[in-house]
Amino acid sequence: MSSQPEEKLDVVKACKALGAKGLGSGIGGHVSRKHPTQEAFWINAFDRTLAEVTENDVLLVDYSGNLLDGDREISKGFEFHPAIYEKREDVTAIVHTHGFWGTALAGLARPLKIRHNLACFFHEDQTLSPDDSFSSIGEAIGFADTIIIPWHGCITVGRNIGRATALHVTLEEMAKLDVTLEPSDAPEIPYEWRSRIKDLVDNQAGYLEQTWNLICRNAGIV
């Protein structure tokens, strides 16, 4: 069993799970896990893809960007992580990728359309950042768990690493469906159905928890 902090191992686990789903093949994505007692967070080094991340590639950084543990470069986009943690006490994990379909959705510069039952996770729980400046991303989150950054990518957050990561994978899948259906002008799920469906798939079925377990199995993580 590793002697590393649980939060650091959470970042490794999430990175490998995202990589197994095809979301970690390029430089630029980052996953963070809030330190339980300090104004700091664990985050992956910039010079490795998410799929490549090991314990040696995860660094402890304070809210000003100072390295507390490790000596590698972190993403220039680190600033929205402390901004989110300071605004949202309920959030302990943040995931940001440039997945193909999430980025395609971001290229439309609009929120995800609710065109599938699993898209109901994002019903009244997504926001569009006004631009991709680090300061505006942190300001934009409000009470949502998903931020779409126009012409850039997507961010999901959660009360634990499993929810943040599984929500991100679900967003990528729903973005693929949404972008594919866009030329057909397919209708969205009726507004009045969405809260009921969201309660069913999340609170009753535990879809995100099951998805987290699945993507960990896909990555060969125990």
N, C-alpha and C positions, 0 to 999 in steps of 0.2 A: 504494500500500500504506500502511495506517495506521501511524503511529509509536507508537501506544498500546501498553502492555504486553499481552502475549499473554493473560494471565489476565483482564484487563479486557474484551478482545474476546470471550473465551470466554463471559462473562456475557451480553453483548449477543446473541451467537449463540444461546445457550440460551433466553433470554427470547423472542426472535423465533420460535424453533422451537416453544416451548410455546404461544405466542400463535396460531401457525398451526394448532395442534391443538385450539384452543378452550379452552385452560387459562390464558389471560391476559387475560380480558375485564373483570376487576374489580380494585379496589384491594386489596392485602393479600398477594399472593404474593411470594416472594423467592427469588433465586438467588444463590449466592455461590461464589467461587473463591478458594482459599487462596493467599496470597502465598508465593512460593517460598523467601524468606529471612527474612521478618519475621513476628512474631506479629500478623498482620493479614490481612484478606481484602477482596476486591472484592465489592460487593453493590449491587443496584439501589436507586434512590431510592424512597421510599414513595409519592410523589405521581404516579406513572405506573403504568399497567397494564403487565404483562409484554409485551404486544403492542406497546406504544408505546416501549419502552426503546431509547435510542441511546447512543452513547459518552458523551454529556454527562450521562446519567442514572445512571452507574455510579460509585460512590464507594469510596474506600479507607478502611477502618475498622480500628482496632486492637482487641485482644481486650477492652478496657475500654469500647469504644463511642466512642472519640475519633475524629473525622474527621481523616484524614491527607491526604486529597486530595478536594476538593469541599466544598460548603457547603450541602447539601440535607438534608432530614430522612430518616432511615432508619426502617425498621419497628421498633416497640417489641419485636418478637420476635427481634431480632438476637442475643440472648444465647445461644440454643441453638447458634448457629453456632460461636463459639469453644469452647463446651463440647464439641461433637462433635469439632472439630479437635484439641483437647487430648487427648481420649480415644483418637482413632483416627488414628494416623500414616499409615495407608494411604489415608485419605480426603482428596481435594483439591477436591471439589465437592459442594455441597448444593443440593437443589431442594425448595421447599415451595410448594404451591398449595392452593387451595380448589376444585379441580375438582369438577364436579357429582357424578360417580359416586364419586370418592374420598371426598367429603364425605358422600355417602349411606352408604357403607361405614362411615365414622367414626361416623355416627349410629346404627349398630347396635352400636357399642362392642365390636367383636370383630375378630379378625384375618380376613384374606381366606381364604375357603375355596378349596381346590385343586380347581377344577371345569373345568379346561382345561389343555392341555399347557403353554401359556405361563404359567399360574399356578404352574407348578413352579419358576419363578424365585424364588418367595417361600416355597418349602418350606424350613422351618427357617432362614429368612432374613428374618423380619419380627418386629416386637415391638410391643406395645401400650403406649403411655405411660399411666401411672396417672391423669394428668389433663393439662390444657393449660398448666400453669405452666411457664415457660421453664426453670427449674432441673430439673424432673422429666423434661422431654423429653431434655435432654442426658444425664442419668443413665441413661435407659431404653435407649439405643441398643445397648449391649453390642457384640456382633460382627455385628449385623444391618445390612443395607443399606436397610431400610425401617422406618419408624416410622408407625404409625397413631395419630393423636391423637383420642381419643374426642370426638365432637360438635364437631369442629373441621376436620380436614383430614389431609393426609399429607405425609411427608417421605421423600425417597430420597437416598442418598449414593453416591459412586463414586470410584474411583481416578482418574477423569478426567471431564471435563464431559459427554462423550458418553454414557458409561454411566449416570451419575446422571440425565440427562435422558431417555434412552431407557427406563430402568427406570421412571421416573415415568409416562411415556406408556403403557407396558405395564400398570402398576398401574391407571391410570384405565380402560383397556379391560377388564381382568380384574375390576375392581370393578363395572363396568356389568353384566357377565355374571353375577357372583355375586349382586348385589342383585336382578337381574331373575329369576334362578332361585330365589331364596330361598323365595317362596311355594309352589313346587312340591316343596320338600324333595328336590331332586335330589341324588344321591350325589356324593361327592368321588372323585377318582382314588385308587385303592388306594395306601396308604402305601408299599408296597414297590416301586411303579413310579416314584415321584417323583424319586429321585436320578438314576436312569438317564435319565429324560426331561429333567431339568434339565441334565445333562451334554451331552445331544444338542443342545438348543436353544441353549445358551450356548457351551460350549467347542468343539463340533464345527461347529455351524451359524453361530456368530457373530451370533445374532439381534439383540442389542443394538447392535452396531456397524452392522449393516445398517439397523436402525431409525433410528439417529442420522443416517445418511446420507439416509434417506428423509425424515425430518421437516425436515432442512435444505433439501432440494429443495422440499418443500412450502412452506417459508417464503421461497424464492427466494434462499437463502444459498449462495454458492459454497464 
